[in-house]
Amino acid sequence: MTDLATYLEVGGLAAGAGGIGYTKYRAPRVYWSLVGLPVTWGRFTWTYRSTMEVCGLTVQPSGFGAFVRRNLARSEVRPVPPKVRRVAPTATGLRITLRLPAGLEPADIAASSERLRHAFGVHSVTVRETKPGYVELRMTGYDVLRRVKMPRKAQPHDLVVPVALREDGSVFERDYRKMPMALTLGANGSGKSMYQRNLIKGLAQLPVGLVGIDCKRGVEQSRYAPRLSALATDRESAGHLVNALVAEMEERFDLLALYGVSDLWELPDQVRPVPLVVLIDEVAELFLVMSKKDEPARDHMVMQLVRLGQMARAIGIYLEVCGQRFGSDLGRGATALRAQLTGRVVHRVNDKQTAEMGLGDIAPDAVVSVTGIQADRPGVAVAGDASGYWSRIRTPEITPNEAAAVCREFAHLAPELPFLAPFRPVGQIIVPPMPAAPPVVRPRPVTE
Ligand SMILES: Nc1ncnc2c1ncn2[C@@H]1O[C@H](COP(=O)(O)OP(=O)(O)OP(=O)(O)O)[C@@H](O)[C@H]1O
């Protein structure tokens, strides 16, 4: 009984204080459903009007409204907050739809989200416009990103891969048709490989061709070989592979022209080529050259990548680029290529400039959020896109073996593409057994 009382008390305290006591959480979801949800719902219902008033999220009532209140209802004329249209509990918090009165805009509510978070005693409040005049407040009762568990219904489908969880408890999906090209940045050990691993695990289950470019001798991507249609593990083969992709792009454009359509998805099913996702690990390796004589080849490859970035969306070739930094210091063409990669995911970085490289041009206010990512939270990142919206996300932790097992299971989905045949990885990397430890020789005293 005492245990239960402490259990509930800690839950109530944590829900009330918006964070205090979270270290004691063993099952935050259970705490939230049993204690946090009723407490927060009650607090929201009882204090909504006064909270909105003190947070400055009210407007003066219209002349008629004020007249009715003053003369017919004989009550005090008070400022009007947004109307609550819907309150829905979720597994991680509350979702509230508000109708904004004339004079308030979504940015006003978003600017007060920190104040609302404290007032309602929740872990986070995020604001999103759903349609003109309406906003959705997503309140999260506890730190969802502390231990990430993806909802069971989050499964890869079409060209959509659920890769991570957002701070507000919703699923962050990588949708290749909506966001064809993307860039993932992060310092060493920030969780880039985990992000790619989750992505590959999802992509492997979809009817797409996967092309890997991993110039670190393939140490990251070789284990996914059974599901890859092509793999380049050094700059020279990467150059040839990119040329082959550009040639394929031109052929696919001819096909579009033949059918008089402008997009791969408008082609009849029986002639539509398979979509390809090109995964580039550590992009800086493609740019770095040891001698001057390698520069023309490098410049050519970067140019070809820029062309793919600019045009390949229409013919179903998508770029997924990953690196530690991606600035003009990498070399000619770097910023032109970066500009084509509109989906951005930035993990913890070593300096503010890198955060700006990733998000400064699409969601400038997200840069501060990146610099606040703690080093002991690998996998946490800020995801933004060209719409200006951004959110904090974290990938679930999976092992390389898990991702490799999924690649083996779905190896039959790897399409046979003749133009990629020269780059097809041969089987898997066989990890040589560790040499046996030499037998321990005990010194024997000579007198024995
Ligand atoms: N989402 C996550 N949840 C828990 N642990 C994570 C998460 N993402 C990464 N880690 C852990 O952080 C460590 C570094 O992750 P990862 O190898 O993905 O980083 P990286 O950015 O690819 O580093 P590098 O550039 O050195 O390859 C690993 O031990 C991994 O288990």
The ligand as an SDF file (V2000), in Angstrom:
LIG
                    3D

 31 33  0  0  0  0  0  0  0  0999 V2000
   18.6250    7.0550  -30.2510 N   0  0  0  0  0  0  0  0  0  0  0  0
   19.5630    6.5780  -29.4580 C   0  0  0  0  0  0  0  0  0  0  0  0
   19.2430    6.0800  -28.2520 N   0  0  0  0  0  0  0  0  0  0  0  0
   20.1990    5.5830  -27.4260 C   0  0  0  0  0  0  0  0  0  0  0  0
   21.5150    5.5300  -27.7470 N   0  0  0  0  0  0  0  0  0  0  0  0
   21.8810    6.0050  -28.9310 C   0  0  0  0  0  0  0  0  0  0  0  0
   20.9350    6.5610  -29.8580 C   0  0  0  0  0  0  0  0  0  0  0  0
   21.5960    6.9580  -30.9560 N   0  0  0  0  0  0  0  0  0  0  0  0
   22.8790    6.6720  -30.7480 C   0  0  0  0  0  0  0  0  0  0  0  0
   23.0690    6.1020  -29.5520 N   0  0  0  0  0  0  0  0  0  0  0  0
   24.3370    5.6200  -28.9980 C   0  0  0  0  0  0  0  0  0  0  0  0
   25.3150    6.6300  -29.1810 O   0  0  0  0  0  0  0  0  0  0  0  0
   26.5220    6.0820  -29.6600 C   0  0  0  0  0  0  0  0  0  0  0  0
   26.9660    6.7660  -30.9470 C   0  0  0  0  0  0  0  0  0  0  0  0
   25.9400    6.5910  -31.9260 O   0  0  0  0  0  0  0  0  0  0  0  0
   26.2700    6.5820  -33.4920 P   0  0  0  0  0  0  0  0  0  0  0  0
   27.3270    5.5690  -33.8090 O   0  0  0  0  0  0  0  0  0  0  0  0
   24.9660    6.4600  -34.1920 O   0  0  0  0  0  0  0  0  0  0  0  0
   26.8640    8.0410  -33.6640 O   0  0  0  0  0  0  0  0  0  0  0  0
   27.5260    8.6850  -34.9680 P   0  0  0  0  0  0  0  0  0  0  0  0
   27.0590   10.0730  -34.9890 O   0  0  0  0  0  0  0  0  0  0  0  0
   27.2340    7.8660  -36.1580 O   0  0  0  0  0  0  0  0  0  0  0  0
   29.0640    8.6420  -34.6310 O   0  0  0  0  0  0  0  0  0  0  0  0
   30.2930    8.5130  -35.6810 P   0  0  0  0  0  0  0  0  0  0  0  0
   30.2760    9.7460  -36.4960 O   0  0  0  0  0  0  0  0  0  0  0  0
   31.4810    8.4330  -34.7630 O   0  0  0  0  0  0  0  0  0  0  0  0
   30.0640    7.2500  -36.4780 O   0  0  0  0  0  0  0  0  0  0  0  0
   26.2960    4.5930  -29.8470 C   0  0  0  0  0  0  0  0  0  0  0  0
   26.8590    3.9020  -28.7400 O   0  0  0  0  0  0  0  0  0  0  0  0
   24.8180    4.4210  -29.8170 C   0  0  0  0  0  0  0  0  0  0  0  0
   24.4240    3.2150  -29.2100 O   0  0  0  0  0  0  0  0  0  0  0  0
  1  2  1  0
  2  3  1  0
  2  7  2  0
  3  4  2  0
  4  5  1  0
  5  6  2  0
  6  7  1  0
  6 10  1  0
  7  8  1  0
  8  9  2  0
  9 10  1  0
 10 11  1  0
 11 12  1  0
 11 30  1  0
 12 13  1  0
 13 14  1  0
 13 28  1  0
 14 15  1  0
 15 16  1  0
 16 17  2  0
 16 18  1  0
 16 19  1  0
 19 20  1  0
 20 21  2  0
 20 22  1  0
 20 23  1  0
 23 24  1  0
 24 25  2  0
 24 26  1  0
 24 27  1  0
 28 29  1  0
 28 30  1  0
 30 31  1  0
M  END
$$$$
